[in-house]
Amino acid sequence: MAVELDTGLPSVRQIQTIIREEKEVEMKLVTGDLLTGKVRWQDHHCICVLDQHDQPVIVWRQAIVYVKPKL
């Protein structure tokens, strides 16, 4: 049974806007690592970021401290 994202949640809507506008983001992880790239997709558990070499990095949502658009 497929479960859809709750697009009523502000966090889901904000990530969808970042994906649609192809903005580059900074993503800090609980390990202290900092990822930069473009968000490709999101699901209930993960977010995929394309790094500077266009390589996909899949990150579990529970590992994320913050996501912010780069200026």
N, C-alpha and C positions, 0 to 999 in steps of 0.2 A: 504494500500500500504506500503510494507516494504521498509525502507531506510537503505542502508548498510553504515557501517563506511567508512570514507574517509581514506583509508590506505596510501594515498599520504601525509598525515599530519605527521610530525615528532613525534608529541606527541602520536598519535595513534600507530605508529610503535614502539615507545619506550615502551609503556605499553604492547603491544603484546609480545615484547621480554621479558619483566619482567614476564609475564604470562607463556610463553613457558619455560623459564629457572627456573621457580618456585622460584624466588628470594624473600627474605623477604624485605619489604619496610617500610619506615616511611612516614606517610601521615599527614600533618598538615592541620587543618581546620580553617576556618575564625573565629570560636568560640574560637580558641586557643587550642582546643583538639588535641592530638597527637595520631594517631592510628598506630599500628605496626601489621604486618601480611603479608600474601601472597595474591596477587591480583588473584582473581578467574576468573573474566570476566569483560568486559566493554561493554557499549552500548552508544548510542548518549547522554544519559542524566546522566548515573550513572556508578560507578565502585564498584564492590563487593570485599571486603577484608575479608579473613578468619582470625579472631583474634587468640590469643594464645590458645584459647579453641576450635579452629576449628568452631567457630560460625560465620556465614556470617553477615557482616555489609555492608549495601548498602548506598553509599554516593553519593549525587548529585554532579556532576562535578563543579557546580557553588559554592559549599561550600569548595572546595579544594584550599589551598594556594600553597602547593607543594607536590610532591611525589618524594622520593629519595630512591634508593636501600640502604639497610643496609650493612655495610662492615663486 
